[in-house]
Amino acid sequence: MIEKFVSSFDNFDDRLPNVLCSMENGVAVVAIANTSARNALSLKMWKDLETIFRDLSSDASVRIIVLRGAGTEAFAAGADISEFPELRFTASSAAVYNAQLSRTLRRVAEIEIPTIAMLQGFTVGGGCELAAACDLRIAADDLSIGIPVGRLGVILGLTESRLLVRHIGVNGLKRLLFSGELVGAEQALGMGLVDEVVPAAELTARVSTLAAAVRASSATVMTAAKVITDLAGTLDDAAADRVQELSLRAYDGADLREGVSAFLEKRRPVFAGGVAEGEPTR
């Protein structure tokens, strides 16, 4: 049962700040676990996220990734500011920190496995940027999200800016940065910062339903859908060649034949490595 698996970090009691990954039947749940600090992200946690997503990218059994915060109070309440005196108070040390942040966000954004950010409570600074790197952002109605960098004197990097602009546009990002406000779920939905808002009690169920839908679909098509939509704004030969490659792979593969057979036989398709979901197709 996906919902039970996804909810397994709701009551997590972390001893040390960490990033955890569990996998079950094609679903990977990556949990930011630092509940005593509203899941604030240390430099080590940024490194761990990069490593986890790198490893997941080469695991053919993974069909969908759910990124969430441990507990129910926060997705991630930004950077661990207690580290700043040591890690971000000089230009040289800040450059190292910022480069790691950029690498991690690119790793999350560029993985060819679909990703869902499960957002609840505080989603601030780096947490907001991490959510923007995911394909879908499903939010609880208790969401509080923003990037109040002006209060800290931190400059938003180019990678973070690009990820956010593709969802909320240049003016939307300026509004967040200039105001320093944390906006609620409905306002975030109106801006395009999140894709869907549900009552907090229904968040796990909704994310699980979406994860199940992806898991039951053709992995070839889901990968192609992600890559092609990400390339949609790129009008160059390399992008066109990549789309052609993905298209030919789909037509040469077994998933198309299974999908057509299932439709004609009025049943749910079962793709290679997939799990059938729900009632038969009528």
PyRosetta script that sets phi, psi and omega in degrees:
from pyrosetta import init, pose_from_sequence

init()
pose = pose_from_sequence("MIEKFVSSFDNFDDRLPNVLCSMENGVAVVAIANTSARNALSLKMWKDLETIFRDLSSDASVRIIVLRGAGTEAFAAGADISEFPELRFTASSAAVYNAQLSRTLRRVAEIEIPTIAMLQGFTVGGGCELAAACDLRIAADDLSIGIPVGRLGVILGLTESRLLVRHIGVNGLKRLLFSGELVGAEQALGMGLVDEVVPAAELTARVSTLAAAVRASSATVMTAAKVITDLAGTLDDAAADRVQELSLRAYDGADLREGVSAFLEKRRPVFAGGVAEGEPTR")
pose.set_psi(1, 114.7)
pose.set_omega(1, -175.3)
pose.set_phi(2, -61.6)
pose.set_psi(2, -41.8)
pose.set_omega(2, -175.3)
pose.set_phi(3, -59.1)
pose.set_psi(3, -42.6)
pose.set_omega(3, 178.9)
pose.set_phi(4, -64.0)
pose.set_psi(4, -40.1)
pose.set_omega(4, 179.8)
pose.set_phi(5, -65.3)
pose.set_psi(5, -47.1)
pose.set_omega(5, -178.8)
pose.set_phi(6, -63.3)
pose.set_psi(6, -34.4)
pose.set_omega(6, -177.8)
pose.set_phi(7, -81.8)
pose.set_psi(7, 0.4)
pose.set_omega(7, -173.2)
pose.set_phi(8, -65.4)
pose.set_psi(8, -15.4)
pose.set_omega(8, 178.6)
pose.set_phi(9, -100.2)
pose.set_psi(9, 6.9)
pose.set_omega(9, -177.7)
pose.set_phi(10, -61.2)
pose.set_psi(10, -39.4)
pose.set_omega(10, -176.5)
pose.set_phi(11, -110.9)
pose.set_psi(11, 30.4)
pose.set_omega(11, -176.2)
pose.set_phi(12, -69.8)
pose.set_psi(12, 133.4)
pose.set_omega(12, 178.7)
pose.set_phi(13, -114.0)
pose.set_psi(13, 96.8)
pose.set_omega(13, -175.7)
pose.set_phi(14, -79.4)
pose.set_psi(14, 142.3)
pose.set_omega(14, 175.6)
pose.set_phi(15, -94.8)
pose.set_psi(15, -36.5)
pose.set_omega(15, 178.2)
pose.set_phi(16, -134.4)
pose.set_psi(16, 145.4)
pose.set_omega(16, 175.9)
pose.set_phi(17, -54.9)
pose.set_psi(17, 133.1)
pose.set_omega(17, -172.2)
pose.set_phi(18, -158.7)
pose.set_psi(18, 167.1)
pose.set_omega(18, 169.0)
pose.set_phi(19, -123.6)
pose.set_psi(19, 125.8)
pose.set_omega(19, -174.1)
pose.set_phi(20, -114.1)
pose.set_psi(20, 150.8)
pose.set_omega(20, 178.0)
pose.set_phi(21, -137.2)
pose.set_psi(21, 127.0)
pose.set_omega(21, 175.0)
pose.set_phi(22, -125.1)
pose.set_psi(22, 145.9)
pose.set_omega(22, -179.4)
pose.set_phi(23, -130.2)
pose.set_psi(23, 141.5)
pose.set_omega(23, 179.6)
pose.set_phi(24, -156.5)
pose.set_psi(24, 120.5)
pose.set_omega(24, 174.1)
pose.set_phi(25, 49.6)
pose.set_psi(25, 47.6)
pose.set_omega(25, 174.9)
pose.set_phi(26, 87.2)
pose.set_psi(26, -5.2)
pose.set_omega(26, -179.8)
pose.set_phi(27, -108.2)
pose.set_psi(27, 126.8)
pose.set_omega(27, 174.2)
pose.set_phi(28, -108.0)
pose.set_psi(28, 129.9)
pose.set_omega(28, 174.2)
pose.set_phi(29, -110.9)
pose.set_psi(29, 119.0)
pose.set_omega(29, 176.9)
pose.set_phi(30, -106.3)
pose.set_psi(30, 122.6)
pose.set_omega(30, -174.7)
pose.set_phi(31, -117.4)
pose.set_psi(31, 127.6)
pose.set_omega(31, 173.0)
pose.set_phi(32, -83.5)
pose.set_psi(32, 114.1)
pose.set_omega(32, -169.1)
pose.set_phi(33, -120.6)
pose.set_psi(33, 95.0)
pose.set_omega(33, 173.9)
pose.set_phi(34, -152.1)
pose.set_psi(34, 58.5)
pose.set_omega(34, -167.4)
pose.set_phi(35, -64.3)
pose.set_psi(35, -26.1)
pose.set_omega(35, 179.4)
pose.set_phi(36, -68.0)
pose.set_psi(36, -17.5)
pose.set_omega(36, 178.5)
pose.set_phi(37, -124.8)
pose.set_psi(37, 34.9)
pose.set_omega(37, -179.5)
pose.set_phi(38, 51.6)
pose.set_psi(38, 39.2)
pose.set_omega(38, 177.3)
pose.set_phi(39, 60.0)
pose.set_psi(39, 35.0)
pose.set_omega(39, 173.7)
pose.set_phi(40, -59.8)
pose.set_psi(40, 145.8)
pose.set_omega(40, -172.6)
pose.set_phi(41, -99.6)
pose.set_psi(41, 117.7)
pose.set_omega(41, 173.8)
pose.set_phi(42, -84.1)
pose.set_psi(42, 167.4)
pose.set_omega(42, 177.2)
pose.set_phi(43, -59.6)
pose.set_psi(43, -40.5)
pose.set_omega(43, 177.9)
pose.set_phi(44, -60.1)
pose.set_psi(44, -39.1)
pose.set_omega(44, -179.8)
pose.set_phi(45, -67.2)
pose.set_psi(45, -36.6)
pose.set_omega(45, 174.2)
pose.set_phi(46, -61.8)
pose.set_psi(46, -41.8)
pose.set_omega(46, 177.6)
pose.set_phi(47, -64.1)
pose.set_psi(47, -42.6)
pose.set_omega(47, -179.9)
pose.set_phi(48, -63.2)
pose.set_psi(48, -39.8)
pose.set_omega(48, 177.4)
pose.set_phi(49, -61.1)
pose.set_psi(49, -43.2)
pose.set_omega(49, 178.6)
pose.set_phi(50, -60.1)
pose.set_psi(50, -44.7)
pose.set_omega(50, -179.0)
pose.set_phi(51, -64.1)
pose.set_psi(51, -44.9)
pose.set_omega(51, -178.9)
pose.set_phi(52, -61.9)
pose.set_psi(52, -46.2)
pose.set_omega(52, -179.3)
pose.set_phi(53, -69.7)
pose.set_psi(53, -31.2)
pose.set_omega(53, 174.5)
pose.set_phi(54, -63.3)
pose.set_psi(54, -45.3)
pose.set_omega(54, -179.6)
pose.set_phi(55, -66.4)
pose.set_psi(55, -40.6)
pose.set_omega(55, 179.5)
pose.set_phi(56, -64.0)
pose.set_psi(56, -32.6)
pose.set_omega(56, -176.8)
pose.set_phi(57, -63.4)
pose.set_psi(57, -23.7)
pose.set_omega(57, -178.8)
pose.set_phi(58, -103.9)
pose.set_psi(58, 8.6)
pose.set_omega(58, -179.8)
pose.set_phi(59, -100.6)
pose.set_psi(59, 104.6)
pose.set_omega(59, -175.3)
pose.set_phi(60, -67.4)
pose.set_psi(60, -14.8)
pose.set_omega(60, -179.1)
pose.set_phi(61, -79.7)
pose.set_psi(61, -15.0)
pose.set_omega(61, -176.5)
pose.set_phi(62, -86.3)
pose.set_psi(62, 122.9)
pose.set_omega(62, -178.1)
pose.set_phi(63, -105.5)
pose.set_psi(63, -25.4)
pose.set_omega(63, -176.4)
pose.set_phi(64, -154.2)
pose.set_psi(64, 142.2)
pose.set_omega(64, 178.7)
pose.set_phi(65, -118.6)
pose.set_psi(65, 128.8)
pose.set_omega(65, 173.5)
pose.set_phi(66, -107.1)
pose.set_psi(66, 121.0)
pose.set_omega(66, 177.8)
pose.set_phi(67, -105.0)
pose.set_psi(67, 124.4)
pose.set_omega(67, -175.7)
pose.set_phi(68, -144.0)
pose.set_psi(68, 167.9)
pose.set_omega(68, 170.8)
pose.set_phi(69, -94.8)
pose.set_psi(69, 148.5)
pose.set_omega(69, 174.6)
pose.set_phi(70, -70.8)
pose.set_psi(70, 151.4)
pose.set_omega(70, -176.7)
pose.set_phi(71, 74.4)
pose.set_psi(71, -166.2)
pose.set_omega(71, -177.7)
pose.set_phi(72, -126.4)
pose.set_psi(72, 7.8)
pose.set_omega(72, -177.1)
pose.set_phi(73, -90.1)
pose.set_psi(73, -28.0)
pose.set_omega(73, -173.5)
pose.set_phi(74, -156.0)
pose.set_psi(74, 148.5)
pose.set_omega(74, 164.8)
pose.set_phi(75, -77.5)
pose.set_psi(75, -62.0)
pose.set_omega(75, 172.7)
pose.set_phi(76, -165.1)
pose.set_psi(76, 123.3)
pose.set_omega(76, -175.1)
pose.set_phi(77, -91.9)
pose.set_psi(77, 44.3)
pose.set_omega(77, 174.9)
pose.set_phi(78, 86.7)
pose.set_psi(78, -163.5)
pose.set_omega(78, -178.7)
pose.set_phi(79, -76.3)
pose.set_psi(79, 157.1)
pose.set_omega(79, 173.0)
pose.set_phi(80, -78.4)
pose.set_psi(80, 98.1)
pose.set_omega(80, -172.6)
pose.set_phi(81, -67.7)
pose.set_psi(81, -21.1)
pose.set_omega(81, 178.6)
pose.set_phi(82, -63.0)
pose.set_psi(82, -19.5)
pose.set_omega(82, 178.8)
pose.set_phi(83, -83.8)
pose.set_psi(83, -14.8)
pose.set_omega(83, -171.1)
pose.set_phi(84, -57.5)
pose.set_psi(84, -43.8)
pose.set_omega(84, -179.1)
pose.set_phi(85, -56.4)
pose.set_psi(85, -34.7)
pose.set_omega(85, -179.0)
pose.set_phi(86, -86.8)
pose.set_psi(86, -35.9)
pose.set_omega(86, -167.4)
pose.set_phi(87, -109.9)
pose.set_psi(87, -11.4)
pose.set_omega(87, -175.5)
pose.set_phi(88, -141.0)
pose.set_psi(88, 16.5)
pose.set_omega(88, -177.2)
pose.set_phi(89, -94.3)
pose.set_psi(89, -1.7)
pose.set_omega(89, 173.0)
pose.set_phi(90, -128.6)
pose.set_psi(90, 156.9)
pose.set_omega(90, -178.8)
pose.set_phi(91, -61.0)
pose.set_psi(91, -39.4)
pose.set_omega(91, -176.8)
pose.set_phi(92, -69.4)
pose.set_psi(92, -43.5)
pose.set_omega(92, -180.0)
pose.set_phi(93, -70.3)
pose.set_psi(93, -36.9)
pose.set_omega(93, 178.2)
pose.set_phi(94, -64.9)
pose.set_psi(94, -34.9)
pose.set_omega(94, 179.3)
pose.set_phi(95, -62.9)
pose.set_psi(95, -39.9)
pose.set_omega(95, 178.0)
pose.set_phi(96, -65.0)
pose.set_psi(96, -46.3)
pose.set_omega(96, -180.0)
pose.set_phi(97, -61.0)
pose.set_psi(97, -48.7)
pose.set_omega(97, -176.2)
pose.set_phi(98, -65.5)
pose.set_psi(98, -34.8)
pose.set_omega(98, 177.9)
pose.set_phi(99, -65.3)
pose.set_psi(99, -38.9)
pose.set_omega(99, 177.8)
pose.set_phi(100, -65.8)
pose.set_psi(100, -43.7)
pose.set_omega(100, 177.9)
pose.set_phi(101, -57.4)
pose.set_psi(101, -45.7)
pose.set_omega(101, -179.5)
pose.set_phi(102, -64.0)
pose.set_psi(102, -43.0)
pose.set_omega(102, 179.6)
pose.set_phi(103, -61.2)
pose.set_psi(103, -43.3)
pose.set_omega(103, -178.6)
pose.set_phi(104, -64.7)
pose.set_psi(104, -46.4)
pose.set_omega(104, -179.4)
pose.set_phi(105, -62.6)
pose.set_psi(105, -40.0)
pose.set_omega(105, 177.9)
pose.set_phi(106, -66.3)
pose.set_psi(106, -38.7)
pose.set_omega(106, 178.7)
pose.set_phi(107, -61.2)
pose.set_psi(107, -43.8)
pose.set_omega(107, 179.0)
pose.set_phi(108, -66.6)
pose.set_psi(108, -45.1)
pose.set_omega(108, -176.6)
pose.set_phi(109, -67.5)
pose.set_psi(109, -33.7)
pose.set_omega(109, -171.3)
pose.set_phi(110, -95.1)
pose.set_psi(110, -6.8)
pose.set_omega(110, 178.2)
pose.set_phi(111, -60.9)
pose.set_psi(111, 139.9)
pose.set_omega(111, -174.5)
pose.set_phi(112, -88.0)
pose.set_psi(112, 5.6)
pose.set_omega(112, 174.0)
pose.set_phi(113, -93.0)
pose.set_psi(113, 133.4)
pose.set_omega(113, 178.2)
pose.set_phi(114, -57.8)
pose.set_psi(114, 143.0)
pose.set_omega(114, -178.3)
pose.set_phi(115, -128.3)
pose.set_psi(115, 142.4)
pose.set_omega(115, 175.9)
pose.set_phi(116, -124.2)
pose.set_psi(116, 125.2)
pose.set_omega(116, 172.4)
pose.set_phi(117, -91.3)
pose.set_psi(117, 123.0)
pose.set_omega(117, -179.6)
pose.set_phi(118, -99.5)
pose.set_psi(118, 101.8)
pose.set_omega(118, -167.7)
pose.set_phi(119, -103.7)
pose.set_psi(119, 126.2)
pose.set_omega(119, 177.8)
pose.set_phi(120, -143.8)
pose.set_psi(120, 135.6)
pose.set_omega(120, 176.7)
pose.set_phi(121, 67.3)
pose.set_psi(121, -139.8)
pose.set_omega(121, -173.7)
pose.set_phi(122, -71.6)
pose.set_psi(122, 123.6)
pose.set_omega(122, 177.6)
pose.set_phi(123, -135.6)
pose.set_psi(123, 88.1)
pose.set_omega(123, -163.7)
pose.set_phi(124, -125.6)
pose.set_psi(124, 145.5)
pose.set_omega(124, 173.3)
pose.set_phi(125, 55.9)
pose.set_psi(125, -119.3)
pose.set_omega(125, 179.3)
pose.set_phi(126, -58.8)
pose.set_psi(126, -29.2)
pose.set_omega(126, 175.9)
pose.set_phi(127, -65.3)
pose.set_psi(127, -41.3)
pose.set_omega(127, 176.6)
pose.set_phi(128, -64.7)
pose.set_psi(128, -42.0)
pose.set_omega(128, -180.0)
pose.set_phi(129, -65.9)
pose.set_psi(129, -39.7)
pose.set_omega(129, 178.5)
pose.set_phi(130, -65.2)
pose.set_psi(130, -40.9)
pose.set_omega(130, 176.7)
pose.set_phi(131, -61.7)
pose.set_psi(131, -39.6)
pose.set_omega(131, -179.4)
pose.set_phi(132, -65.0)
pose.set_psi(132, -22.9)
pose.set_omega(132, 179.0)
pose.set_phi(133, -77.4)
pose.set_psi(133, -14.0)
pose.set_omega(133, -179.1)
pose.set_phi(134, -86.1)
pose.set_psi(134, 162.2)
pose.set_omega(134, -177.7)
pose.set_phi(135, -73.5)
pose.set_psi(135, -42.9)
pose.set_omega(135, 179.6)
pose.set_phi(136, -127.5)
pose.set_psi(136, 145.1)
pose.set_omega(136, 176.7)
pose.set_phi(137, -125.0)
pose.set_psi(137, 108.2)
pose.set_omega(137, 178.6)
pose.set_phi(138, -104.6)
pose.set_psi(138, 123.5)
pose.set_omega(138, -170.6)
pose.set_phi(139, -116.3)
pose.set_psi(139, 143.6)
pose.set_omega(139, 168.9)
pose.set_phi(140, -77.5)
pose.set_psi(140, 157.9)
pose.set_omega(140, -177.3)
pose.set_phi(141, -73.1)
pose.set_psi(141, -1.8)
pose.set_omega(141, 175.5)
pose.set_phi(142, -98.3)
pose.set_psi(142, 14.3)
pose.set_omega(142, -177.7)
pose.set_phi(143, -61.2)
pose.set_psi(143, 140.8)
pose.set_omega(143, 171.6)
pose.set_phi(144, -135.3)
pose.set_psi(144, 108.4)
pose.set_omega(144, -166.9)
pose.set_phi(145, -131.8)
pose.set_psi(145, 142.8)
pose.set_omega(145, 178.1)
pose.set_phi(146, 173.1)
pose.set_psi(146, -179.0)
pose.set_omega(146, -177.9)
pose.set_phi(147, -136.0)
pose.set_psi(147, 77.4)
pose.set_omega(147, -175.4)
pose.set_phi(148, -81.9)
pose.set_psi(148, 54.7)
pose.set_omega(148, -175.9)
pose.set_phi(149, -66.6)
pose.set_psi(149, -25.8)
pose.set_omega(149, -179.2)
pose.set_phi(150, -63.3)
pose.set_psi(150, -24.4)
pose.set_omega(150, 179.6)
pose.set_phi(151, -78.8)
pose.set_psi(151, -15.6)
pose.set_omega(151, -178.4)
pose.set_phi(152, -107.6)
pose.set_psi(152, -20.0)
pose.set_omega(152, -174.7)
pose.set_phi(153, 82.9)
pose.set_psi(153, 22.2)
pose.set_omega(153, 179.5)
pose.set_phi(154, -96.6)
pose.set_psi(154, 141.2)
pose.set_omega(154, 177.9)
pose.set_phi(155, -95.0)
pose.set_psi(155, 130.4)
pose.set_omega(155, 177.0)
pose.set_phi(156, -71.5)
pose.set_psi(156, 130.1)
pose.set_omega(156, -177.7)
pose.set_phi(157, -75.1)
pose.set_psi(157, 167.6)
pose.set_omega(157, -177.5)
pose.set_phi(158, -68.2)
pose.set_psi(158, -40.0)
pose.set_omega(158, 178.6)
pose.set_phi(159, -60.5)
pose.set_psi(159, -47.8)
pose.set_omega(159, -180.0)
pose.set_phi(160, -61.2)
pose.set_psi(160, -43.5)
pose.set_omega(160, -178.9)
pose.set_phi(161, -61.6)
pose.set_psi(161, -44.5)
pose.set_omega(161, -179.2)
pose.set_phi(162, -63.1)
pose.set_psi(162, -41.8)
pose.set_omega(162, 179.5)
pose.set_phi(163, -61.4)
pose.set_psi(163, -41.9)
pose.set_omega(163, -178.2)
pose.set_phi(164, -74.0)
pose.set_psi(164, -38.7)
pose.set_omega(164, -178.7)
pose.set_phi(165, -62.8)
pose.set_psi(165, -33.2)
pose.set_omega(165, -178.6)
pose.set_phi(166, -68.1)
pose.set_psi(166, -17.1)
pose.set_omega(166, 177.4)
pose.set_phi(167, -100.5)
pose.set_psi(167, -41.3)
pose.set_omega(167, -171.2)
pose.set_phi(168, -119.1)
pose.set_psi(168, 0.7)
pose.set_omega(168, 178.1)
pose.set_phi(169, 76.6)
pose.set_psi(169, 168.8)
pose.set_omega(169, -178.6)
pose.set_phi(170, -61.8)
pose.set_psi(170, -47.2)
pose.set_omega(170, -177.2)
pose.set_phi(171, -67.7)
pose.set_psi(171, -34.5)
pose.set_omega(171, 176.9)
pose.set_phi(172, -63.6)
pose.set_psi(172, -41.2)
pose.set_omega(172, 178.5)
pose.set_phi(173, -67.5)
pose.set_psi(173, -42.2)
pose.set_omega(173, 177.6)
pose.set_phi(174, -59.3)
pose.set_psi(174, -39.9)
pose.set_omega(174, 179.8)
pose.set_phi(175, -61.2)
pose.set_psi(175, -44.9)
pose.set_omega(175, 178.3)
pose.set_phi(176, -63.2)
pose.set_psi(176, -45.0)
pose.set_omega(176, -175.8)
pose.set_phi(177, -70.6)
pose.set_psi(177, -44.1)
pose.set_omega(177, -176.8)
pose.set_phi(178, -69.3)
pose.set_psi(178, -39.6)
pose.set_omega(178, -177.1)
pose.set_phi(179, -79.5)
pose.set_psi(179, -31.5)
pose.set_omega(179, -174.8)
pose.set_phi(180, 68.0)
pose.set_psi(180, 11.6)
pose.set_omega(180, -175.2)
pose.set_phi(181, -78.1)
pose.set_psi(181, 150.6)
pose.set_omega(181, 165.7)
pose.set_phi(182, -97.8)
pose.set_psi(182, 120.7)
pose.set_omega(182, -176.4)
pose.set_phi(183, -98.5)
pose.set_psi(183, 155.6)
pose.set_omega(183, 179.6)
pose.set_phi(184, -82.4)
pose.set_psi(184, 178.7)
pose.set_omega(184, -173.2)
pose.set_phi(185, -62.4)
pose.set_psi(185, -46.8)
pose.set_omega(185, -176.4)
pose.set_phi(186, -67.0)
pose.set_psi(186, -37.8)
pose.set_omega(186, 177.6)
pose.set_phi(187, -67.3)
pose.set_psi(187, -40.2)
pose.set_omega(187, 177.5)
pose.set_phi(188, -62.3)
pose.set_psi(188, -37.5)
pose.set_omega(188, 177.7)
pose.set_phi(189, -64.6)
pose.set_psi(189, -43.7)
pose.set_omega(189, 179.0)
pose.set_phi(190, -63.4)
pose.set_psi(190, -31.5)
pose.set_omega(190, 179.2)
pose.set_phi(191, -78.6)
pose.set_psi(191, -18.7)
pose.set_omega(191, -173.3)
pose.set_phi(192, 91.2)
pose.set_psi(192, 8.6)
pose.set_omega(192, -178.9)
pose.set_phi(193, -74.4)
pose.set_psi(193, -29.7)
pose.set_omega(193, 171.9)
pose.set_phi(194, -126.0)
pose.set_psi(194, 161.0)
pose.set_omega(194, -175.3)
pose.set_phi(195, -98.5)
pose.set_psi(195, -23.6)
pose.set_omega(195, -176.1)
pose.set_phi(196, -159.4)
pose.set_psi(196, 145.8)
pose.set_omega(196, 177.1)
pose.set_phi(197, -123.7)
pose.set_psi(197, 132.7)
pose.set_omega(197, 177.6)
pose.set_phi(198, -133.8)
pose.set_psi(198, 159.7)
pose.set_omega(198, 173.3)
pose.set_phi(199, -56.9)
pose.set_psi(199, 144.7)
pose.set_omega(199, -176.4)
pose.set_phi(200, -53.8)
pose.set_psi(200, -37.1)
pose.set_omega(200, -178.3)
pose.set_phi(201, -67.9)
pose.set_psi(201, -17.0)
pose.set_omega(201, -177.4)
pose.set_phi(202, -106.8)
pose.set_psi(202, 2.3)
pose.set_omega(202, -174.2)
pose.set_phi(203, -61.8)
pose.set_psi(203, -49.6)
pose.set_omega(203, -178.0)
pose.set_phi(204, -60.4)
pose.set_psi(204, -42.8)
pose.set_omega(204, -179.2)
pose.set_phi(205, -62.9)
pose.set_psi(205, -42.4)
pose.set_omega(205, -178.3)
pose.set_phi(206, -67.2)
pose.set_psi(206, -44.8)
pose.set_omega(206, 178.4)
pose.set_phi(207, -62.3)
pose.set_psi(207, -40.0)
pose.set_omega(207, -179.9)
pose.set_phi(208, -64.4)
pose.set_psi(208, -38.6)
pose.set_omega(208, 177.8)
pose.set_phi(209, -62.3)
pose.set_psi(209, -44.3)
pose.set_omega(209, 178.1)
pose.set_phi(210, -65.0)
pose.set_psi(210, -42.2)
pose.set_omega(210, 179.2)
pose.set_phi(211, -62.0)
pose.set_psi(211, -40.7)
pose.set_omega(211, 179.0)
pose.set_phi(212, -64.1)
pose.set_psi(212, -38.3)
pose.set_omega(212, 179.6)
pose.set_phi(213, -64.1)
pose.set_psi(213, -42.3)
pose.set_omega(213, 178.4)
pose.set_phi(214, -67.2)
pose.set_psi(214, -43.6)
pose.set_omega(214, -178.4)
pose.set_phi(215, -60.7)
pose.set_psi(215, -35.3)
pose.set_omega(215, -178.2)
pose.set_phi(216, -81.2)
pose.set_psi(216, -8.6)
pose.set_omega(216, -177.9)
pose.set_phi(217, -90.5)
pose.set_psi(217, 168.3)
pose.set_omega(217, 176.5)
pose.set_phi(218, -64.1)
pose.set_psi(218, 124.0)
pose.set_omega(218, 178.3)
pose.set_phi(219, -62.5)
pose.set_psi(219, -35.6)
pose.set_omega(219, 178.6)
pose.set_phi(220, -61.4)
pose.set_psi(220, -45.1)
pose.set_omega(220, -178.7)
pose.set_phi(221, -70.5)
pose.set_psi(221, -40.1)
pose.set_omega(221, -179.6)
pose.set_phi(222, -63.6)
pose.set_psi(222, -42.0)
pose.set_omega(222, 176.9)
pose.set_phi(223, -63.1)
pose.set_psi(223, -46.0)
pose.set_omega(223, 180.0)
pose.set_phi(224, -62.6)
pose.set_psi(224, -40.7)
pose.set_omega(224, 180.0)
pose.set_phi(225, -60.0)
pose.set_psi(225, -42.1)
pose.set_omega(225, -179.7)
pose.set_phi(226, -67.3)
pose.set_psi(226, -49.0)
pose.set_omega(226, -176.2)
pose.set_phi(227, -64.6)
pose.set_psi(227, -44.4)
pose.set_omega(227, -176.2)
pose.set_phi(228, -66.8)
pose.set_psi(228, -42.4)
pose.set_omega(228, 179.1)
pose.set_phi(229, -66.4)
pose.set_psi(229, -34.7)
pose.set_omega(229, 176.8)
pose.set_phi(230, -67.9)
pose.set_psi(230, -29.2)
pose.set_omega(230, -179.6)
pose.set_phi(231, -89.0)
pose.set_psi(231, -4.5)
pose.set_omega(231, -170.8)
pose.set_phi(232, -58.0)
pose.set_psi(232, -30.5)
pose.set_omega(232, -179.8)
pose.set_phi(233, -89.2)
pose.set_psi(233, 5.0)
pose.set_omega(233, -177.1)
pose.set_phi(234, -108.3)
pose.set_psi(234, 111.4)
pose.set_omega(234, -177.1)
pose.set_phi(235, -102.9)
pose.set_psi(235, 66.9)
pose.set_omega(235, 177.1)
pose.set_phi(236, -132.7)
pose.set_psi(236, 169.0)
pose.set_omega(236, -175.3)
pose.set_phi(237, -65.2)
pose.set_psi(237, -36.4)
pose.set_omega(237, -179.0)
pose.set_phi(238, -62.6)
pose.set_psi(238, -41.8)
pose.set_omega(238, 178.5)
pose.set_phi(239, -65.2)
pose.set_psi(239, -43.1)
pose.set_omega(239, 179.2)
pose.set_phi(240, -62.5)
pose.set_psi(240, -40.1)
pose.set_omega(240, 178.5)
pose.set_phi(241, -64.8)
pose.set_psi(241, -38.6)
pose.set_omega(241, 179.9)
pose.set_phi(242, -66.5)
pose.set_psi(242, -41.3)
pose.set_omega(242, 178.2)
pose.set_phi(243, -64.3)
pose.set_psi(243, -41.9)
pose.set_omega(243, 178.5)
pose.set_phi(244, -62.0)
pose.set_psi(244, -41.8)
pose.set_omega(244, 178.5)
pose.set_phi(245, -59.5)
pose.set_psi(245, -46.5)
pose.set_omega(245, -179.6)
pose.set_phi(246, -65.5)
pose.set_psi(246, -38.6)
pose.set_omega(246, -180.0)
pose.set_phi(247, -64.6)
pose.set_psi(247, -46.4)
pose.set_omega(247, 179.8)
pose.set_phi(248, -64.3)
pose.set_psi(248, -36.9)
pose.set_omega(248, 178.0)
pose.set_phi(249, -61.6)
pose.set_psi(249, -41.1)
pose.set_omega(249, -179.8)
pose.set_phi(250, -65.6)
pose.set_psi(250, -43.1)
pose.set_omega(250, -177.0)
pose.set_phi(251, -72.9)
pose.set_psi(251, -24.5)
pose.set_omega(251, 177.6)
pose.set_phi(252, -85.9)
pose.set_psi(252, -15.0)
pose.set_omega(252, -171.9)
pose.set_phi(253, -88.5)
pose.set_psi(253, 175.2)
pose.set_omega(253, -177.9)
pose.set_phi(254, -80.9)
pose.set_psi(254, -20.5)
pose.set_omega(254, -174.2)
pose.set_phi(255, -63.7)
pose.set_psi(255, -39.2)
pose.set_omega(255, 179.6)
pose.set_phi(256, -62.1)
pose.set_psi(256, -43.3)
pose.set_omega(256, -179.9)
pose.set_phi(257, -64.9)
pose.set_psi(257, -40.5)
pose.set_omega(257, 177.5)
pose.set_phi(258, -66.2)
pose.set_psi(258, -41.3)
pose.set_omega(258, 180.0)
pose.set_phi(259, -62.8)
pose.set_psi(259, -43.5)
pose.set_omega(259, 179.5)
pose.set_phi(260, -67.6)
pose.set_psi(260, -43.3)
pose.set_omega(260, 179.0)
pose.set_phi(261, -60.5)
pose.set_psi(261, -43.2)
pose.set_omega(261, -179.7)
pose.set_phi(262, -63.4)
pose.set_psi(262, -40.3)
pose.set_omega(262, 178.7)
pose.set_phi(263, -63.0)
pose.set_psi(263, -46.6)
pose.set_omega(263, -178.1)
pose.set_phi(264, -67.6)
pose.set_psi(264, -31.0)
pose.set_omega(264, -179.1)
pose.set_phi(265, -91.5)
pose.set_psi(265, 3.3)
pose.set_omega(265, 177.8)
pose.set_phi(266, 55.9)
pose.set_psi(266, 51.5)
pose.set_omega(266, 177.0)
pose.set_phi(267, -138.8)
pose.set_psi(267, 167.7)
pose.set_omega(267, 174.5)
pose.set_phi(268, -74.7)
pose.set_psi(268, 137.7)
pose.set_omega(268, 176.3)
pose.set_phi(269, -72.8)
pose.set_psi(269, 147.0)
pose.set_omega(269, 172.9)
pose.set_phi(270, -121.7)
pose.set_psi(270, 103.3)
pose.set_omega(270, -176.4)
pose.set_phi(271, -85.5)
pose.set_psi(271, 163.9)
pose.set_omega(271, -179.9)
pose.set_phi(272, -55.1)
pose.set_psi(272, 121.7)
pose.set_omega(272, -179.3)
pose.set_phi(273, 77.4)
pose.set_psi(273, 2.2)
pose.set_omega(273, -176.9)
pose.set_phi(274, -96.7)
pose.set_psi(274, 174.8)
pose.set_omega(274, 179.6)
pose.set_phi(275, -129.7)
pose.set_psi(275, 127.4)
pose.set_omega(275, 178.8)
pose.set_phi(276, -67.8)
pose.set_psi(276, 142.1)
pose.set_omega(276, -178.6)
pose.set_phi(277, -125.6)
pose.set_psi(277, 140.4)
pose.set_omega(277, 167.6)
pose.set_phi(278, 74.6)
pose.set_psi(278, -164.8)
pose.set_omega(278, -177.0)
pose.set_phi(279, -81.4)
pose.set_psi(279, 158.0)
pose.set_omega(279, 177.8)
pose.set_phi(280, -58.7)
pose.set_psi(280, 149.9)
pose.set_omega(280, 176.6)
pose.set_phi(281, -68.3)
pose.set_psi(281, 135.3)
pose.set_omega(281, 179.4)
pose.set_phi(282, -94.9)
pose.dump_pdb("model.pdb")
